[in-house]
């Protein structure tokens, strides 16, 4: 069992107790979440007229306020409501979800005091109070209490260097009317989305793909490589591409600068990356103490709000840590709501753990269950909200959580996303740890590690053997090829897509660090962040992810892997130790966390009428990337219970219906 850690931590050069750390004052000012869009370059009358539809498409992301800006030469206009629809060089659009108030102080687009810079901003800068104080020290004055104005001043003072100073989630565009440039940037992990489409004469950007599709010159042509990656491995969001050929996303931790006067290729620039080779010599106890400090300070920053803040509570370590830290920091000053999806299958239910944490945190509990009819009824709206197909039905459970938050009047919900990817929470990390010991000729330790995993965590030991087998390239390719039966190889061959090569797979070449980096930066985490953003914003709710800060991630990547996975195979080893005294020991000691469970099988079966309507529609046979006859056969096998209703069926259902709802062209 992990040993408790002392309740004393170093804070700003001095030691302070856990009680002091958890009861420091939480400051709240004017912060708001939003949706943004814009066009730069040669804006024809047709493009200008479409700006009104773009603004309308963003309404769910910002129902409280809206604004627009047009710029052409020395002429600049700003207003609310319907944009003028006239030709211009730049159009900036903004929808506002006010987290604190509806005052004009946070209205966007916002202009700097000297009139040079103009911004549309989606996200939150959690350390804006500290940045404002620093900027005031060098002569800046502020008209409002908003983080948007602080971000604008920070860019004025530091240029692109301001990005390194930010703690938060953000996607923004700044027009520099003097230099005649447009600057786009996205946060460190891609928590907030930013998509763009470019031609030689213009650039368009938006918070969601559906907004860009309102432009008449953006084709709804499918991206063949994206279809292949999705159908073969369930992968989306792992590179700059999307499932639309004409739409790309600005990568996390990148910015893009566009000149209004010079035609040049768009080259996103990286401003931050994770150093996987930088290690720090810290004892386990020292690491746990520093991690606790970083975590609590992150929760403190993420609680800056004048509205009720809730938590998505699954009953696992991550969501329980967030809930309990919020409880301690609130100290009765803020009402705490928890939102939990409950499966009807007792074998996979975490309801008892949810009840334990909800009781310990004195939270107002909201439990959500799905029904077969409800699942089928919501599918189309859910698919539209996500913009692209999703990997599995558990994403729908999250959709229900945020809908309940909206119904309860809670505008901010914290989520534990990113923790598994940072602290080695998946079974795959047991294999990389075992392989690491073997690579370093530490065979006795490797054998003990394997035996401990079997002794203390028998289910995980079984997973180790299964994953270890999957790592063999031939076996892996054979497993993945089974999904290829649903694809039309000729369609992909005509488009020069190699259907014999898996797009991504865990292999024996991975170390714990490289796998952490892969999941966090390229595969698992980007997908989960897209799911969370779309599900939350579909209901005008802001989702905050306090584990995903550069400070926490950089610290964890400096630790030796034995701090993440203990000698007995306990994952999240240092996180469990850091949370002693904050989270109930029973939760920290549990080894049976099942993850965010998908809706129960009865709900899946309830999709039968929906799926049969999808297959009966002529649009289904037009998805020429699929072998439609084999899709029909697989569905017949599902109904006769010859094969399970698993991810394979889920993917083609999503793909077909997404293509129809979004009017996607495959030929």
Secondary structure, 3 states (H helix, E strand, C coil): CCCCCCCEEEECCEEEEHHHHHCCCCCCCECEEEEEEEEEEEECHHHHHHHHHHHHHCHHHCECEEEEEEEECCEEEEECCCCCCCCEEEEEEEEEEECCCCCHHHCCCEECCCCCEEEEEEEEECCHHHHHHHHHHCCCCCCCCEHHHHHHHHHHHHHHHHHHHCCEEEEEEEEECCCCEEEEEECCCCCCCCEEEEECCEEEEECCHHHHCCCCCCCCEECHHHHHHHHHHCCCCCCCECCECCCEECCCCEEEEEECCCCCCCCCEECCCCCCCCCCCCCHHHHHHHHHHHHHHHHHHHCCCCCCEEEECCCCHHHHHHHHHHHHHHCCCCCEEEEEECCCCHHHCCHHHHHHHHHHCCCEEEEECCCHHHHHHHHHHHHHHHCCCCCCCHHHHHHHHHHHHHHCCCCEEECCCCHHHHCCCCCHHHHHHHHHHHHCCCHHHHHHHHHHHHHHCHHHHHHHHHHHHHCCHHHHHHHHHHHHCCECHHHHHCCCCCCCCCCCCCCCCCCHHHHHHHHHHCCHHHHHHHHHHHHHHCCCCEEECCCCCHHHHHHHHCCCHHHCCCCCCCCCHHHHHHCECCECHHHHCCCCCCCCCCCCHHHHHCCHHHHHHHHHCHHHHCCCCECHHHHHHHHHHHHCCCCCCCHHHHHHHHHHHHHHHCCCECC
